């Protein structure tokens, strides 16, 4: 049996009020308008009483045709419908009925009473007012949360009945039912397409696929996977009431997934040069680091070690705060997977910033703990200055500083709350060679930094998906 086609009634119908599911079964035919449910079903069924007005239109505009058609006005008679379409002033719905009958040719009574255009063939003011009042009442009460959706449907039916239209008689006493769910709202972002479009058109974001946008293409470009999004949707479920979901739950989902899957790489965002004074200048040594400590099957990689290294500026402090266990004057720290080093001379630039740090390495600690058993509390990541490659990082964060953008103070606009730190670009970051040839979309955990994905639009650019720290508790 050939697959039946669903009807598109064009501009004269309201597509949002038409169901897509099949309700009444006919051989080889699916009537899209048969899928109306809930309040919409009741509204259109009640408005089908305007068939009487259609007959009156025939009586007034084509009396001889009315005498021929009579009570059989809605039988599947193409010739009669073609005549009616030519004679009626508002014949759009009739013309459409003819086209549909030609396509379907079921020989059955044609179900036309639920199309918006045919419900008002003569421009019935009472019917239009009843429809508008009932639908507005139902939708307003539902959106505002003052009543449940089912109660709003009942109110709409009662209002239409009071307007003078006959009450609907449901087949077999079974009333149609529709469950209305609330829209997904996330903190620190806006889900309205109108406002998102404004951000795009005014150049505030880099298109619909900007990694800060709550669009699927934006999430993909940022590095979110389909599995993490489905996990997020499965956790929050659905709700009939308006609610606000903490975006940190979505971040937690991708963080959990990538923690077990993403290979580890080293990236130094703010490089500071470190010179190991007691290490040979012409020597290159390789240390083995795991690709993923949580997955032994992921294997390992070799990271080169030379006399001159890079560490992150955040891992050094001349005047360290309490409990600062990273590199500091006369302090010791372990280079991740390599030697323990002790800070010595600090060389500065004319403006007072640190140019380079001279250290001495305990060359006996490359494969384990010191021989004297001393404890080293701090571990920092590093890269060989000779082998590291330049890259660009974009640290994406929340688009808006306001947690609930729907709760905006009067007189303010979305522009007032766009976060200046929503996209921080870092040029000339240093990356280990193993990640230099990564493909677009490939994801990594940059150790001690966060999860990153290779940007799909800009070469040699990594977008931060999410940080490592998870402050969210479900």
N, C-alpha and C positions, 0 to 999 in steps of 0.2 A: 504494500500500500504506500502510495506516495505520501511524503510528509506534507501535512497541511500547512498552509501559510497563515500567519497571523496578520490581522488587519491593521493598517495604519490609517487613521481617519483624518490626518492632515491638520491644518490650522483650526478647523472648526471644532475639534474635540479638545478635551483637556487630558493630556496623556498621563498626568500624575494621578488622575482619578480612575484610570483603567487598569484592571488587573491583567496579569499575563498568564494566569493559570486557567486551566480548563475546568469548567463547572458542568455544563450539560454536554454530553457526548453525542456526537452525530458521526456517522461513518465518514472518515477521511476529512472531517472539517473541525477546525478550532475557531470559535468565535472569541476574539480577544475581549470584546465587550461583555462576554458572559462571566468574566472573572471579577466583576465588581463585587466588593465585599464591604461589610460594615456600613458606616454612615453613607459612603459614596453609593453603595448598592441601593440603600433605602431611598436616597435622594433621587437617583435616576429611575428607580422603579415607580416612585410616586409621580415623577414628572412624565412618565409614560402616559399618564392620563391626558396629556396634551394631544394624544391621538384624536380625541374628540375635536380639538381645535383645528387639527389638520383636515378633518372631514368638513368642518365649517369653512375652511379656506377653499376647499374644492367646491362647496355649495355656492360660495360667493363669487369666486373667480371663474369657475368652469362648471356651471350647473348641469350641463348635459353630461359631462364626464362623471359628476357625482351620482347622477341617476344610474349610470352604467356600473360604476364601482360599488356604490352603496356600502354595505357592511363588509364587503370583501376587499376593502381598499388596501389591505396590507398582504394580500396573497401574492405569490410569486408569479406575477403576470407582467412580463417585460414590456409588452406593448402598452398596457395601461399605465405603467410607471413612466414610460417614455413620454406619453401624452401629458401626464401630470407634471413632469419636469419642465415641459415646454410651456404649460399654461400658468403654473404657480409663479408668483413674483419671487419668492424665496425658494428656489428649486435646487439649491446646492446639495442639500442632503438627499434629495430625490435622485439627482444625477449620480451621486455617489452610490446610492442603493442599486441603481441600474448596473453600474460597473461591477459591484460586488456580486450581484446575481449572475452576471455573465461569467464571472470567475468561478463561482461556487456551483451554481446550477444544481442545487440539492433537491429541488422539487418540493421543499418544505416551506412552511411559513417563515419568511425572512425576519430575522431578529434585528429590527432597526430602531427599536424604541429607546435604546440607551445611548445613541449618538447625540452629542451635544447640539449639533446643528439641527437635527430633526426634532429635538424636544421642543423647540420654539419656532415652528415653521411660519407662524404668523406674528412673531414678535410679541408673545403674550407677556404683558407687563406683570400680572399677578404671579405667573409662574416664575418669571425671572427674579422678582423680588423675593419670593419664597425660597427659591434656590440660593440666592445670595445670602439672605438672612440666616438660613439654616446652616449652610456651609461655613460662613464666617463665625457663627456661634460655636459650631463644633470645633473648628480649628483653634479659635481664640481660647476657648476654655481648656482645650487639651494642652496647648503650648504653655499657657500660663500655669498649668498644674492645678487649677482650682477643682477640676473633676477628672475622673478617669476617662479614657478614650471611649469605653463602652457607654458610660453615662452620657458623654457628649453626643454619641450617636443617637441615644434614646431621646435626648433633648431636641436634636435636629428633626427626628421623625415627628415628635409632638408638635414642633413649631410648624412643620409643613402641613400637618393635619389641621391645625388651627387656622391655617391660611385658606382653607376651603377646598383643598385637594383631597381626594379620597384616600383613606388609609390603605397601606399596602397589605395584601394578604399573602403571607409567605407560603410557599409550596410545602405541603405536608406539615405545616406548623414549625418548620425548622428555619430559624433566623440565621442569616449569614453573620459571620464573626470575623473581625480583623483585629489583630494585635498591633498596636502602634508602639514603636520603640523610639527612645530619645536619641538624639544625635550624639556622637562621640565628641567630647570636648576635652582638650588637653591643656594643662597649665603652660603658661609662658608662650602660647602660640594662639593663632586665630584660625578657625576652620571655615570661615565664610569665604566662598569663592570670589565674591565681590571685592572684599578687602584684600584678598591675596592677589587678585588681578591688579588692583591699584598699586600694590607694592612692586609688581613686575613692570607695569607700564611706566612708573615713575623712576625706575632704575634703582630702587632701594635694595632689591635683591637681584641676583644674577639669573633671572629667568625662572620659569616654573620648576626647573630642576635644581635650583639653588639648594645646597645641602641643609639650609635652615628651614626650608619650606616643608609643611606637613603633607606633601604630595608623594605619591608612590615613586615618581621619577626622582624627586628630591631625596627621599630616603635611600633609594638605591645608589644614587651618586655619593651620598655620604658614607655608605657602606653597610646599611642595614640589610639583613637577609630576609628572604620570604619566611623562613622558619622562625626567626625572632619576632616578626610582626604577627604571625599566626599564634605564636606562643602568648604574645601580649594580649591579643583579642580573646584567646581562650581563657586567660586569667581574669580579665575584667568582666567577661560575659556581656549580657545586654540588660538594659534597664528601661522601664517605662517613664521614669522620672528624670528630669534634667539633672545632670551631675557633672562634676569636674574630676577628671582622672589625672593623677600626678604623672608627669612625663618621666619622672625618675623610674617608674615601673617599666616603661618601654626601654629605657637605657639599661635597666637591670637585666632585661631579657637578652639583649644583644651582648651584654657583657658576659653573661653566663655561657652563652653559646660559644663566643670567640675564645673564652678562657680555655676551653677544651680543644679547640680546633686551630686557632690562629698560631702560625709559627712565630717564634720570638726573634727579634732583630734589635740591634743597638742603633739608636739615633741620638745625637747630642744636639739639642735645640739651640743652646747658647754656649758655643764652644769657648773654652779657655785653655790655652796651651800649657802643658805640663812637660817638663824636661826631667828625665831620670838621669841624674848626674853619674851614677855608677853603672850605667848600662852601656855596652859598646854601641857606637854610632853606626857601625856597618852591619849590625846583627838584626835579623828578623826572626822572631820566634812565633810559633802558632799555638794557641790554646784552644782546646776543644770545649765548645759550649752546646748544650742541648737545644734542639729546635723547639721543643715543648716539654717542659718538665712533667706535665700532666699526661703526656702520651709517649711512653718509651719507644713505640714503633715509629715515631716521627723522625728519629735519627738525631744526628748532630751536625755541626759545621765547624770549620776551622777559622779562627779570628786572629789576624796578624798583630804582633806586639813589637813595637820598636822603641827607640830612645825617646822620641818626641810623641806625645799623646795629646788627645783632647779629652777634657772632662766638662761637665755642665757647670756653668757659673753658679747655679743654685747649690752645687755640692761643695762650695768653698765659702768660708767666711773668715775675714780677718778678726772681727770682733764677734765671736759666736754667741748666740743666746744659750741659755741653760739647756742641757740635754741635746746639744748639737753633736751628733756622732759622725759627721762627715769630715772632710778635710779642713783643717784649721792649723794655725801656726804651731809648730812643734807637736802636732798631733799625728796619729797613725790611722790609716784607713786601708781596707782591702780593695784592690781593683778587682771587680767581679770576674771570677774564674782565673785570676792571675796572682800577682805578687801583692804583698803588703808594702805600702810606701809611707814614708814619713816626710811631712812638709818641712822645707827649709827656707831658702831665700825667696822673697816675693819681689818681682820686677814690675814696675808700674809705668804706664804711659804718662806723658806730660799733663794730661787732664786728671790724673789721679786714679784712673781705672787700672785694673790688673792686666798686665801684658802677658806675663808668663810666671809659672810657679816652678821652682826647682825642688825636686824631691830626691830622696835616696830610697832604693828598693831593698827589701830583705830578700835576696835572691835564693834563699833556702826555703821560701814559703810558696813557691809556685805550685806545688802539688799537695799542700796541706797546711796544717797549723804550725805555728812557730815551734822551734825546738825547745825553747824555754817555757812553753805552755801559756804565754800571755794571751789574754782575750782581746780581740779586736771587735768592737761593737758595730762599726760602720762599714758598709759596702757600697761602692759607687760604680757606675758604668763608665766606660772609656772607649776610645777608638784610637787607632794609630793615625797620626797626622799624615803619614806618608801614603796610606792606603784609603783613607776616608774620602768619600765623594760628596760634593755639594748637592743639596736638595732644598725644596721649599715645603714648609709645613703650613697648613691653614688650620688653626684651632677654632673649631666651630662650637658655639654654645647656644643658649636659649635666644630666640629671636627678640623676645620682649622681656623687659625687667619686671613688668607687672605680672603677677602670678595668674590672676583671673582677668583676662582682658575684657570680659563681659561686664565686669564691675568697675568700669572706668569712671572717674569723677566727671562731673558735668563741666563742660568747657574744654575738656582734653580730647586729643585724638590719638590714634595709634602711633603716629609719628613721635609723640612725646615720650613714648615708652620703648622705642627701639633701642636695644642694648648696644652700646658702642663696642662691647667686647664679644658680640655675637660671631664675629669672624676676624680673628687676629692672624695676620700673615707673618711668617717668620722666614726670611730669606737666609741663605747660606748656612743652613743647618748641616750637620755632618752625619753621613749615613754609612753604615758598614757595607762593604762591597757585595755581600751576599744578597742585599735587597736592591741593588742599583738597577738591575734589569727587570724589575717586577712589571707584570702586565697590568693594564687598566682594570680597576675593580678588585685587584688582589688585596687581601687583608693581612695585617700583621699586628702583633703586639710589640710596640716599641718599649723595651723593658724600662720599668720605673717611670713611664711617661703616659701611656694610654694605648688605645686601639686605633689603628689608622688604616685607611684604604687609599689605593692609588686613584687619583682623580681621573675621570673619564674624558675630561675636556682639556685639561692643561697638563702637558708632559712634565715629568719629574716633579710632580706635586702630590703630596700626601694630605688627605683630609682626615682630621680627627673625628672618629665615630663617637667615641665616648672615653672618658677618663678611666683610670684604674680604680679609684676609690669609689666605693658604693655606700652612700649614706642612706639609702632607702631601705625601709623595713616594711614589708607588706602587712 
